[in-house]
Amino acid sequence: MSKGFASQGDLAEKQETFSELAPGVYALTAEGDPNSGIVVGDDSVLVIDARATPRMAGDLVRRVRAVTDKPIRHVLLTHYHAVRVLGVAGYPDRVNVIASDVARAMIVERGQQDMDSEIQRFPRLFRGREEIPGLTWPTLTFHGEMTLWLGSREVRIIHAGRGHTAGDTIAWLPKEKVLFSGDLVEYGATPYCGDAHFQDWPATLDRLEALGPAALVPGRGEALTTPDRIREGLEGTRAFLRDLYAIAREGVAAGQDLKTVYTRAMTEMRPKYGHWVIFEHCMPFDVSRAYDEAKGIDTPRIWTAERDIEMWRALEG
């Protein structure tokens, strides 16, 4: 293959930033790697997104222990992707694992294939992958919305709508006005759209914006703590989706094949978005899904390790 596959060549460690967004509310970010959140309640801690492996979860636990000795009782999975969920076994306390009912259904349907695919795509992000005991299964699922009370601290957990996946969940702290968006919003990082719903995603972003967050933690990129940065994160994500899906829709209408649409998308989108993290990695997957949706395939086809390589060779070989 003429271009290195996905992120297999990205082996440089990233600098982590651990920031407090409100009293007892923290974001762990790392130069475009997947973000996690920590919410300290009266008697316990909520972690938002578990990280990719138990070993990497241990790094996050050490961050928690630097600010509180309260037990970690809940871990929220914003969606089903392996890089977010497979670290659950690394938490020392007995945890309740929360996910939307749709996210759990996606683990049933495609969790193993996604695990195999993501480990192949992101070797650096799966440090200690030999310690993963298997798929992560939620112990608590909800439909639509639930409220988690950490003593007096309220966390609204909302299945926001289809977007990055069909099961995307956000965590919203209404008193503090802090929003953890998962991969529904990215900042300075290319949205991964391999499981996306392009036509639904903008309306889902509208629902997030309507909450009026004072701080927003995207799935990747730095925590956004000013109105301008929050607007930039939302608008940047919207623009990427709009631009890519327009190219796919026009290509399908013209009877073009996937390779032709991909070539146009890379030519037109690289000047605007090529500096974003994982652009070269995401675009073959993103264009493939946009092309399928433009052809009327509503449910994203399952990515397997074999399909990943076959697609990459067809578009980049």
C-alpha contacts under 8 A as a table, 3 or more apart, distances in Angstrom:
res1	aa1	res2	aa2	distance
1	M	4	G	6.67
1	M	5	F	7.43
1	M	312	W	7.78
1	M	313	R	6.03
1	M	316	E	6.45
1	M	317	G	4.40
2	S	316	E	6.25
2	S	317	G	5.32
3	K	316	E	6.38
3	K	317	G	7.37
4	G	7	S	7.58
4	G	8	Q	6.87
4	G	9	G	6.52
5	F	8	Q	5.95
5	F	9	G	7.64
5	F	121	R	7.17
5	F	281	H	7.38
5	F	309	I	7.88
5	F	312	W	7.15
6	A	9	G	7.84
6	A	121	R	5.33
6	A	122	F	7.37
6	A	280	E	7.32
6	A	281	H	4.32
6	A	282	C	7.31
7	S	10	D	5.17
7	S	121	R	5.54
7	S	122	F	5.28
7	S	123	P	7.54
7	S	278	I	7.48
7	S	281	H	6.01
8	Q	11	L	7.37
8	Q	120	Q	7.53
8	Q	121	R	5.87
8	Q	122	F	5.82
8	Q	123	P	6.06
8	Q	124	R	7.75
10	D	122	F	7.89
10	D	124	R	7.07
11	L	123	P	7.81
11	L	124	R	5.61
12	A	124	R	7.98
13	E	124	R	7.95
14	K	30	A	5.70
14	K	31	E	5.91
14	K	33	D	7.58
15	Q	30	A	5.45
15	Q	31	E	6.34
16	E	28	L	6.84
16	E	29	T	5.60
16	E	30	A	4.14
16	E	31	E	6.98
17	T	27	A	7.85
17	T	28	L	5.74
17	T	29	T	5.20
17	T	30	A	6.00
18	F	26	Y	6.83
18	F	27	A	5.74
18	F	28	L	4.62
18	F	29	T	6.55
18	F	63	R	7.89
19	S	26	Y	5.48
19	S	27	A	5.43
19	S	28	L	6.71
20	E	23	P	6.83
20	E	24	G	6.95
20	E	25	V	5.68
20	E	26	Y	4.38
20	E	27	A	6.59
21	L	24	G	7.96
21	L	25	V	5.61
21	L	26	Y	5.67
21	L	27	A	7.22
21	L	178	V	7.48
21	L	215	A	6.97
21	L	225	T	7.73
22	A	25	V	5.11
22	A	26	Y	7.32
22	A	176	E	6.55
22	A	178	V	7.79
24	G	38	I	7.87
24	G	39	V	5.97
24	G	40	V	5.00
24	G	41	G	7.45
25	V	37	G	7.61
25	V	38	I	5.84
25	V	39	V	4.67
25	V	40	V	6.34
26	Y	37	G	5.72
26	Y	38	I	5.03
26	Y	39	V	6.46
27	A	35	N	7.19
27	A	36	S	6.03
27	A	37	G	4.60
27	A	38	I	6.38
27	A	217	V	6.90
27	A	223	A	6.95
28	L	35	N	5.67
28	L	36	S	5.24
28	L	37	G	6.06
28	L	60	L	7.99
29	T	32	G	7.33
29	T	33	D	6.99
29	T	34	P	7.05
29	T	35	N	4.81
29	T	36	S	6.86
29	T	220	R	7.32
29	T	221	G	6.70
29	T	222	E	6.09
29	T	223	A	7.37
30	A	33	D	5.20
30	A	34	P	7.23
30	A	35	N	6.96
30	A	221	G	7.28
30	A	222	E	7.68
31	E	220	R	7.84
31	E	221	G	6.13
31	E	222	E	7.21
32	G	35	N	7.96
32	G	188	G	7.32
32	G	189	A	6.04
32	G	220	R	4.86
32	G	221	G	4.63
32	G	222	E	7.54
32	G	277	V	6.06
33	D	220	R	5.80
33	D	221	G	7.29
34	P	51	R	7.68
34	P	83	V	7.65
34	P	84	R	7.46
34	P	219	G	5.85
34	P	220	R	5.09
34	P	221	G	7.95
35	N	49	D	7.63
35	N	182	G	7.96
35	N	217	V	7.76
35	N	218	P	7.26
35	N	219	G	5.49
35	N	220	R	5.62
35	N	221	G	7.52
36	S	47	V	7.25
36	S	48	I	5.48
36	S	49	D	5.28
36	S	50	A	7.14
36	S	51	R	7.27
36	S	219	G	7.91
37	G	47	V	5.69
37	G	48	I	4.68
37	G	49	D	6.94
37	G	180	F	7.29
37	G	217	V	7.95
38	I	45	V	7.00
38	I	46	L	5.81
38	I	47	V	4.70
38	I	48	I	6.19
38	I	64	V	7.36
39	V	45	V	5.71
39	V	46	L	5.07
39	V	47	V	6.49
40	V	43	D	7.95
40	V	44	S	6.27
40	V	45	V	4.56
40	V	46	L	6.48
40	V	68	T	7.71
40	V	70	K	7.86
40	V	150	L	7.75
41	G	44	S	5.27
41	G	45	V	5.71
41	G	46	L	7.69
41	G	150	L	4.63
41	G	151	G	6.10
41	G	152	S	7.36
41	G	153	R	5.84
42	D	150	L	6.02
42	D	151	G	5.00
42	D	152	S	6.70
42	D	153	R	7.23
43	D	70	K	6.13
43	D	71	P	7.53
43	D	150	L	6.85
43	D	151	G	6.52
44	S	70	K	5.06
44	S	71	P	5.07
44	S	72	I	5.72
44	S	73	R	5.96
44	S	150	L	6.57
45	V	70	K	6.43
45	V	71	P	6.02
45	V	72	I	4.47
45	V	73	R	5.88
45	V	74	H	6.69
45	V	150	L	7.57
46	L	72	I	6.09
46	L	73	R	6.37
46	L	74	H	4.80
46	L	75	V	5.68
46	L	76	L	7.31
47	V	50	A	6.82
47	V	72	I	7.26
47	V	74	H	6.35
47	V	75	V	4.71
47	V	76	L	6.23
48	I	75	V	5.79
48	I	76	L	4.78
48	I	77	L	6.35
48	I	78	T	7.22
48	I	171	A	7.91
48	I	180	F	7.93
49	D	75	V	6.74
49	D	76	L	5.77
49	D	77	L	5.00
49	D	78	T	6.32
49	D	84	R	5.28
49	D	85	V	6.31
50	A	57	A	6.17
50	A	75	V	6.64
50	A	76	L	7.55
50	A	77	L	7.02
50	A	84	R	5.62
50	A	85	V	5.14
50	A	86	L	6.93
50	A	87	G	5.22
50	A	88	V	5.52
51	R	54	P	7.77
51	R	56	M	6.28
51	R	57	A	5.56
51	R	83	V	5.91
51	R	84	R	4.69
51	R	85	V	5.82
51	R	86	L	6.55
51	R	87	G	5.05
51	R	88	V	7.60
52	A	56	M	6.55
52	A	57	A	7.29
52	A	82	A	6.26
52	A	83	V	4.16
52	A	84	R	5.44
52	A	85	V	5.97
52	A	86	L	4.91
52	A	87	G	4.88
52	A	125	L	6.61
52	A	126	F	5.71
53	T	56	M	5.23
53	T	57	A	6.14
53	T	83	V	7.79
53	T	85	V	7.98
53	T	86	L	5.29
53	T	87	G	3.84
53	T	88	V	7.52
53	T	89	A	7.88
53	T	90	G	7.27
53	T	126	F	5.94
53	T	127	R	6.74
53	T	128	G	6.37
53	T	129	R	5.86
53	T	131	E	7.18
53	T	132	I	5.98
54	P	57	A	4.90
54	P	58	G	6.18
54	P	86	L	7.12
54	P	87	G	4.12
54	P	88	V	6.34
54	P	89	A	5.39
54	P	90	G	3.76
54	P	91	Y	7.39
54	P	128	G	7.40
54	P	131	E	6.61
54	P	132	I	6.42
55	R	58	G	5.06
55	R	59	D	6.88
55	R	87	G	7.25
55	R	90	G	6.30
55	R	127	R	7.01
55	R	128	G	5.78
55	R	131	E	7.50
56	M	59	D	5.19
56	M	60	L	6.81
56	M	87	G	6.80
56	M	90	G	7.77
56	M	126	F	7.90
56	M	127	R	6.83
56	M	128	G	7.62
57	A	60	L	5.07
57	A	61	V	6.22
57	A	87	G	5.29
57	A	88	V	7.10
57	A	90	G	5.33
57	A	91	Y	6.79
58	G	61	V	4.91
58	G	62	R	6.31
58	G	90	G	5.70
58	G	91	Y	6.88
59	D	62	R	5.24
59	D	63	R	6.67
60	L	63	R	5.01
60	L	64	V	6.45
61	V	64	V	4.96
61	V	65	R	6.22
61	V	91	Y	7.01
62	R	65	R	4.99
62	R	66	A	6.27
63	R	66	A	5.17
63	R	67	V	7.00
64	V	67	V	5.54
64	V	68	T	6.07
64	V	69	D	7.72
65	R	68	T	5.16
65	R	69	D	5.62
71	P	93	D	6.43
72	I	75	V	7.78
72	I	91	Y	7.62
72	I	93	D	5.98
72	I	94	R	7.67
72	I	95	V	6.57
73	R	93	D	6.75
73	R	94	R	6.39
73	R	95	V	4.53
73	R	96	N	6.08
74	H	95	V	5.06
74	H	96	N	4.68
74	H	97	V	5.94
74	H	98	I	7.16
75	V	88	V	7.74
75	V	95	V	6.57
75	V	96	N	6.20
75	V	97	V	4.92
75	V	98	I	6.12
76	L	97	V	5.95
76	L	98	I	4.72
76	L	99	A	6.18
77	L	80	Y	6.92
77	L	84	R	6.93
77	L	85	V	6.32
77	L	97	V	7.27
77	L	98	I	6.09
77	L	99	A	5.31
77	L	169	T	7.53
78	T	84	R	7.79
78	T	99	A	6.82
78	T	167	G	7.94
78	T	168	D	5.73
78	T	169	T	4.59
78	T	170	I	6.18
78	T	181	S	7.86
78	T	182	G	5.58
79	H	84	R	7.45
79	H	99	A	7.16
79	H	100	S	7.91
79	H	103	A	5.63
79	H	165	T	7.16
79	H	167	G	5.85
79	H	168	D	5.14
79	H	169	T	6.36
79	H	182	G	7.66
80	Y	84	R	7.17
80	Y	85	V	6.72
80	Y	103	A	5.47
80	Y	104	R	7.13
80	Y	106	M	6.65
80	Y	107	I	6.07
80	Y	111	G	7.17
80	Y	167	G	7.60
81	H	84	R	5.64
81	H	85	V	6.56
81	H	111	G	7.54
81	H	114	D	6.75
81	H	115	M	7.55
82	A	85	V	5.24
82	A	86	L	5.57
82	A	111	G	7.50
82	A	114	D	6.44
82	A	115	M	5.19
82	A	118	E	6.64
83	V	86	L	6.56
83	V	118	E	7.06
83	V	125	L	7.26
83	V	126	F	7.50
84	R	87	G	7.49
85	V	88	V	6.27
85	V	136	T	6.25
86	L	89	A	7.35
86	L	132	I	6.65
86	L	134	G	7.58
86	L	135	L	6.50
86	L	136	T	5.64
87	G	90	G	5.56
87	G	91	Y	7.82
87	G	132	I	7.19
88	V	91	Y	5.95
88	V	136	T	6.79
89	A	92	P	7.93
89	A	132	I	7.38
89	A	133	P	7.41
91	Y	94	R	7.61
91	Y	95	V	7.48
96	N	138	P	7.59
96	N	139	T	5.82
96	N	140	L	6.62
97	V	137	W	7.41
97	V	138	P	4.72
97	V	139	T	5.09
97	V	140	L	5.97
98	I	138	P	5.51
98	I	139	T	6.39
98	I	140	L	4.87
98	I	141	T	5.71
98	I	142	F	7.92
99	A	103	A	6.12
99	A	104	R	6.52
99	A	138	P	5.96
99	A	140	L	6.65
99	A	141	T	5.11
99	A	142	F	6.84
99	A	169	T	7.48
100	S	103	A	5.15
100	S	104	R	6.44
100	S	141	T	5.21
100	S	142	F	5.09
100	S	143	H	6.10
100	S	144	G	7.42
100	S	159	H	6.28
100	S	167	G	6.33
100	S	168	D	7.72
100	S	169	T	6.74
101	D	104	R	5.18
101	D	105	A	6.28
101	D	141	T	5.25
101	D	142	F	5.54
101	D	143	H	5.76
101	D	167	G	7.59
102	V	105	A	5.03
102	V	106	M	6.32
102	V	143	H	7.95
102	V	166	A	6.80
102	V	167	G	4.81
103	A	106	M	5.06
103	A	107	I	6.47
103	A	166	A	7.26
103	A	167	G	4.44
103	A	168	D	7.16
104	R	107	I	5.07
104	R	108	V	6.44
104	R	137	W	7.31
104	R	138	P	6.77
104	R	141	T	7.51
105	A	108	V	5.06
105	A	109	E	6.17
106	M	109	E	4.89
106	M	110	R	5.72
106	M	111	G	6.49
106	M	167	G	7.70
107	I	110	R	5.40
107	I	111	G	3.99
107	I	112	Q	7.44
107	I	137	W	7.76
108	V	111	G	6.03
110	R	113	Q	5.40
110	R	114	D	6.11
110	R	302	I	6.51
111	G	114	D	5.13
111	G	115	M	6.12
111	G	135	L	7.00
112	Q	115	M	5.04
112	Q	116	D	6.30
112	Q	135	L	6.89
113	Q	116	D	5.24
113	Q	117	S	6.10
113	Q	302	I	7.48
113	Q	303	W	6.61
113	Q	304	T	5.08
113	Q	305	A	7.08
114	D	117	S	4.97
114	D	118	E	5.93
114	D	302	I	7.97
114	D	303	W	6.53
114	D	304	T	6.57
115	M	118	E	5.37
115	M	119	I	6.19
115	M	135	L	7.82
116	D	119	I	5.50
116	D	120	Q	6.41
116	D	304	T	7.09
116	D	305	A	6.02
117	S	120	Q	5.22
117	S	121	R	6.24
117	S	303	W	6.99
117	S	304	T	5.60
117	S	305	A	4.40
117	S	308	D	7.16
118	E	121	R	4.89
118	E	122	F	5.89
119	I	122	F	5.44
119	I	123	P	5.74
119	I	125	L	7.97
119	I	126	F	6.31
119	I	129	R	7.97
120	Q	123	P	6.28
120	Q	305	A	6.97
122	F	125	L	5.45
122	F	126	F	6.70
123	P	126	F	5.40
123	P	127	R	7.08
124	R	127	R	5.83
126	F	129	R	5.20
128	G	131	E	5.73
128	G	132	I	7.64
129	R	132	I	5.46
138	P	141	T	6.57
142	F	145	E	6.57
142	F	146	M	6.57
143	H	146	M	7.76
143	H	159	H	7.41
144	G	158	I	6.11
144	G	159	H	5.16
144	G	160	A	7.72
145	E	156	R	7.26
145	E	157	I	5.70
145	E	158	I	4.42
145	E	159	H	6.02
146	M	156	R	6.07
146	M	157	I	5.31
146	M	158	I	6.56
147	T	154	E	6.87
147	T	155	V	5.77
147	T	156	R	4.52
147	T	157	I	5.91
148	L	154	E	6.09
148	L	155	V	5.12
148	L	156	R	6.28
148	L	157	I	7.24
149	W	152	S	6.37
149	W	153	R	5.64
149	W	154	E	4.86
149	W	155	V	6.27
150	L	153	R	4.99
150	L	154	E	6.46
150	L	155	V	7.66
151	G	154	E	7.93
154	E	173	L	6.18
154	E	174	P	7.22
154	E	175	K	7.61
155	V	171	A	6.43
155	V	172	W	5.73
155	V	173	L	4.92
155	V	174	P	7.32
156	R	171	A	5.79
156	R	172	W	5.05
156	R	173	L	6.28
156	R	174	P	7.53
157	I	169	T	6.77
157	I	170	I	5.81
157	I	171	A	4.75
157	I	172	W	6.41
158	I	169	T	5.41
158	I	170	I	5.36
158	I	171	A	6.55
158	I	172	W	7.77
159	H	167	G	6.61
159	H	168	D	5.79
159	H	169	T	4.35
159	H	170	I	6.56
160	A	168	D	6.20
160	A	169	T	5.70
160	A	170	I	6.53
160	A	204	T	6.11
160	A	207	R	7.25
160	A	208	L	7.65
161	G	166	A	6.85
161	G	167	G	7.02
161	G	168	D	6.36
161	G	169	T	7.85
161	G	200	D	7.61
161	G	201	W	7.56
161	G	204	T	5.43
162	R	165	T	5.84
162	R	166	A	4.32
162	R	167	G	6.37
162	R	168	D	6.43
162	R	196	A	7.61
162	R	197	H	6.10
162	R	200	D	5.83
162	R	201	W	5.94
162	R	204	T	6.74
163	G	166	A	6.24
163	G	168	D	6.89
163	G	184	L	6.34
163	G	196	A	5.46
163	G	197	H	5.04
163	G	198	F	6.61
163	G	200	D	5.98
163	G	201	W	3.93
163	G	202	P	7.65
163	G	204	T	6.63
164	H	168	D	6.77
164	H	183	D	6.27
164	H	184	L	5.56
164	H	191	P	7.82
164	H	192	Y	7.11
164	H	193	C	6.00
164	H	195	D	6.33
164	H	196	A	4.55
164	H	197	H	6.68
164	H	201	W	7.08
165	T	168	D	5.77
165	T	195	D	5.21
165	T	196	A	5.01
165	T	197	H	6.79
166	A	195	D	7.78
166	A	196	A	7.32
166	A	197	H	7.28
168	D	182	G	7.45
168	D	183	D	7.98
168	D	184	L	7.26
169	T	181	S	7.39
169	T	182	G	7.12
170	I	179	L	7.19
170	I	180	F	5.67
170	I	181	S	4.92
170	I	182	G	6.33
171	A	179	L	5.90
171	A	180	F	5.09
171	A	181	S	6.82
172	W	177	K	7.07
172	W	178	V	6.01
172	W	179	L	4.68
172	W	180	F	6.46
173	L	176	E	5.55
173	L	177	K	5.40
173	L	178	V	5.25
173	L	179	L	6.46
174	P	177	K	4.83
174	P	178	V	7.05
176	E	214	A	7.90
177	K	212	G	7.32
177	K	213	P	4.94
177	K	214	A	5.34
177	K	215	A	6.63
178	V	213	P	5.71
178	V	214	A	6.07
178	V	215	A	4.86
178	V	216	L	5.91
178	V	217	V	7.89
179	L	213	P	6.06
179	L	215	A	6.24
179	L	216	L	4.73
179	L	217	V	6.22
180	F	216	L	5.88
180	F	217	V	4.79
180	F	218	P	6.43
180	F	219	G	7.94
181	S	184	L	5.75
181	S	185	V	6.06
181	S	208	L	7.90
181	S	216	L	6.99
181	S	217	V	6.13
181	S	218	P	5.36
181	S	219	G	6.43
182	G	185	V	6.71
182	G	217	V	7.56
182	G	218	P	5.75
182	G	219	G	4.30
183	D	186	E	6.16
183	D	191	P	7.28
183	D	218	P	6.33
183	D	219	G	4.07
183	D	220	R	6.99
184	L	201	W	7.78
184	L	205	L	7.19
184	L	218	P	7.39
184	L	219	G	6.97
185	V	191	P	7.72
185	V	205	L	7.73
185	V	218	P	5.06
185	V	219	G	6.14
185	V	220	R	7.87
185	V	233	G	6.47
185	V	234	L	6.18
185	V	237	T	6.06
186	E	189	A	5.62
186	E	190	T	6.88
186	E	191	P	6.19
186	E	218	P	5.13
186	E	219	G	5.58
186	E	220	R	5.28
186	E	221	G	6.31
186	E	233	G	6.21
186	E	234	L	7.76
186	E	236	G	7.89
186	E	237	T	6.21
187	Y	190	T	7.92
187	Y	218	P	6.51
187	Y	220	R	6.21
187	Y	221	G	4.76
187	Y	222	E	6.84
187	Y	232	E	7.87
187	Y	233	G	5.09
187	Y	236	G	7.38
187	Y	237	T	7.62
188	G	220	R	7.71
188	G	221	G	5.83
188	G	233	G	7.99
188	G	275	H	7.92
188	G	276	W	4.99
188	G	277	V	6.37
189	A	220	R	6.13
189	A	221	G	6.25
189	A	276	W	4.64
189	A	277	V	4.37
189	A	278	I	6.55
189	A	279	F	7.36
190	T	273	Y	7.50
190	T	276	W	5.60
190	T	277	V	5.86
190	T	278	I	5.90
190	T	279	F	5.30
190	T	282	C	6.82
191	P	237	T	7.06
191	P	240	F	7.87
191	P	282	C	7.32
192	Y	195	D	7.89
192	Y	196	A	7.81
192	Y	282	C	5.53
192	Y	283	M	7.88
192	Y	285	F	7.48
192	Y	286	D	6.30
193	C	196	A	4.58
193	C	197	H	7.83
193	C	282	C	7.49
193	C	285	F	6.68
193	C	286	D	4.61
193	C	289	R	6.67
193	C	290	A	7.82
194	G	285	F	5.02
194	G	286	D	5.22
194	G	288	S	7.29
194	G	289	R	5.40
194	G	300	P	7.38
194	G	303	W	7.91
195	D	289	R	7.01
195	D	300	P	5.36
195	D	301	R	7.68
196	A	201	W	7.80
196	A	289	R	7.05
196	A	300	P	7.01
197	H	200	D	5.56
197	H	201	W	5.98
197	H	293	E	7.55
197	H	298	D	7.57
197	H	300	P	7.95
198	F	201	W	5.39
198	F	202	P	7.57
198	F	241	L	6.48
198	F	242	R	8.00
198	F	245	Y	6.78
198	F	290	A	6.99
198	F	293	E	7.57
199	Q	202	P	6.95
200	D	203	A	5.72
200	D	204	T	6.54
201	W	204	T	5.06
201	W	205	L	6.34
202	P	205	L	5.01
202	P	206	D	6.32
202	P	238	R	6.07
202	P	241	L	7.98
203	A	206	D	4.90
203	A	207	R	6.52
204	T	207	R	5.21
204	T	208	L	6.62
205	L	208	L	5.05
205	L	209	E	6.19
205	L	234	L	6.97
205	L	238	R	7.79
206	D	209	E	5.06
206	D	210	A	6.12
207	R	210	A	5.15
207	R	211	L	6.86
208	L	211	L	5.56
208	L	212	G	7.66
209	E	212	G	5.68
209	E	213	P	7.19
209	E	234	L	7.67
213	P	216	L	6.35
214	A	225	T	6.30
214	A	226	T	6.77
214	A	227	P	6.95
215	A	223	A	7.26
215	A	224	L	5.56
215	A	225	T	4.44
215	A	226	T	6.84
215	A	230	I	7.28
216	L	223	A	6.07
216	L	224	L	5.09
216	L	225	T	6.56
216	L	230	I	6.48
217	V	222	E	7.23
217	V	223	A	4.68
217	V	224	L	6.15
218	P	221	G	6.31
218	P	222	E	7.33
218	P	223	A	6.60
218	P	224	L	7.71
218	P	233	G	7.89
224	L	229	R	5.48
224	L	230	I	5.48
224	L	233	G	7.78
225	T	229	R	6.70
225	T	230	I	6.90
226	T	229	R	5.30
226	T	230	I	6.19
227	P	230	I	5.16
227	P	231	R	6.06
228	D	231	R	5.13
228	D	232	E	6.03
229	R	232	E	4.87
229	R	233	G	6.15
230	I	233	G	5.15
230	I	234	L	6.31
231	R	234	L	5.22
231	R	235	E	5.90
232	E	235	E	5.16
232	E	236	G	5.70
233	G	236	G	5.23
233	G	237	T	6.24
234	L	237	T	5.36
234	L	238	R	6.23
235	E	238	R	4.97
235	E	239	A	5.96
236	G	239	A	5.15
236	G	240	F	6.24
237	T	240	F	5.32
237	T	241	L	6.38
238	R	241	L	5.27
238	R	242	R	6.06
239	A	242	R	5.03
239	A	243	D	5.95
240	F	243	D	5.30
240	F	244	L	6.12
240	F	273	Y	7.77
241	L	244	L	5.38
241	L	245	Y	5.99
242	R	245	Y	5.42
242	R	246	A	6.08
243	D	246	A	5.34
243	D	247	I	6.51
243	D	269	M	7.77
244	L	247	I	5.28
244	L	248	A	6.37
244	L	265	A	6.69
244	L	269	M	7.75
244	L	287	V	7.25
244	L	290	A	7.26
245	Y	248	A	4.98
245	Y	249	R	5.94
245	Y	290	A	5.73
245	Y	291	Y	7.86
245	Y	294	A	7.60
246	A	249	R	5.14
246	A	250	E	6.08
247	I	250	E	5.26
247	I	251	G	6.07
247	I	261	V	7.03
247	I	264	R	7.61
247	I	265	A	6.49
248	A	251	G	5.06
248	A	252	V	6.13
248	A	261	V	6.28
248	A	287	V	7.16
248	A	290	A	5.82
248	A	291	Y	5.11
248	A	294	A	6.30
249	R	252	V	5.26
249	R	253	A	6.14
249	R	290	A	7.87
249	R	291	Y	7.07
249	R	294	A	5.10
249	R	295	K	7.89
250	E	253	A	5.09
250	E	254	A	6.19
251	G	254	A	5.10
251	G	255	G	6.31
251	G	256	Q	5.18
251	G	257	D	7.61
251	G	260	T	7.91
251	G	261	V	5.75
252	V	255	G	5.05
252	V	256	Q	5.69
252	V	257	D	7.49
252	V	291	Y	6.95
252	V	294	A	6.50
252	V	295	K	6.54
253	A	256	Q	7.66
256	Q	260	T	6.14
256	Q	261	V	6.62
257	D	260	T	5.49
257	D	261	V	6.48
258	L	261	V	5.13
258	L	262	Y	6.02
258	L	287	V	7.95
258	L	288	S	7.02
258	L	291	Y	6.80
259	K	262	Y	5.02
259	K	263	T	6.16
259	K	314	A	7.39
259	K	315	L	5.76
260	T	263	T	5.23
260	T	264	R	6.40
261	V	264	R	5.23
261	V	265	A	6.11
261	V	287	V	7.64
261	V	291	Y	7.87
262	Y	265	A	5.02
262	Y	266	M	6.15
262	Y	284	P	7.18
262	Y	287	V	6.06
262	Y	288	S	7.93
262	Y	315	L	7.23
263	T	266	M	5.32
263	T	267	T	6.20
264	R	267	T	5.10
264	R	268	E	6.08
265	A	268	E	5.32
265	A	269	M	5.68
265	A	270	R	7.94
265	A	287	V	7.53
266	M	269	M	5.34
266	M	270	R	5.51
266	M	283	M	7.62
267	T	270	R	5.94
267	T	271	P	7.69
268	E	271	P	6.73
268	E	272	K	7.86
269	M	272	K	5.47
269	M	273	Y	5.83
269	M	274	G	6.96
270	R	273	Y	5.20
270	R	274	G	4.14
270	R	275	H	7.73
271	P	274	G	5.83
272	K	275	H	7.70
273	Y	276	W	5.59
273	Y	279	F	7.23
274	G	279	F	5.76
274	G	280	E	7.55
275	H	279	F	7.25
276	W	279	F	5.74
278	I	281	H	5.01
278	I	282	C	5.98
279	F	282	C	5.34
279	F	283	M	6.02
280	E	283	M	5.75
280	E	284	P	7.68
281	H	284	P	7.01
281	H	285	F	7.89
282	C	285	F	5.51
282	C	286	D	5.89
283	M	286	D	4.82
283	M	287	V	5.85
284	P	287	V	5.43
284	P	288	S	6.14
284	P	311	M	7.61
284	P	312	W	6.76
284	P	315	L	6.90
285	F	288	S	5.16
285	F	289	R	6.32
286	D	289	R	5.33
286	D	290	A	6.14
287	V	290	A	4.99
287	V	291	Y	5.93
288	S	291	Y	5.22
288	S	292	D	6.30
289	R	292	D	5.03
289	R	293	E	6.15
289	R	300	P	6.81
290	A	293	E	5.16
290	A	294	A	6.06
291	Y	294	A	5.13
291	Y	295	K	6.32
292	D	295	K	5.07
292	D	296	G	6.56
292	D	297	I	5.40
292	D	298	D	8.00
292	D	300	P	7.75
293	E	296	G	5.03
293	E	297	I	4.81
293	E	298	D	5.85
293	E	300	P	7.78
294	A	297	I	7.30
297	I	300	P	6.90
303	W	307	R	5.96
303	W	308	D	6.41
304	T	307	R	5.02
304	T	308	D	6.08
305	A	308	D	5.17
305	A	309	I	6.62
306	E	309	I	5.42
306	E	310	E	6.26
307	R	310	E	5.01
307	R	311	M	5.99
308	D	311	M	5.36
308	D	312	W	6.15
309	I	312	W	5.04
309	I	313	R	6.11
310	E	313	R	5.33
310	E	314	A	6.29
311	M	314	A	5.11
311	M	315	L	6.28
312	W	315	L	5.29
312	W	316	E	5.47
312	W	317	G	6.74
313	R	316	E	5.24
313	R	317	G	4.17
314	A	317	G	5.84
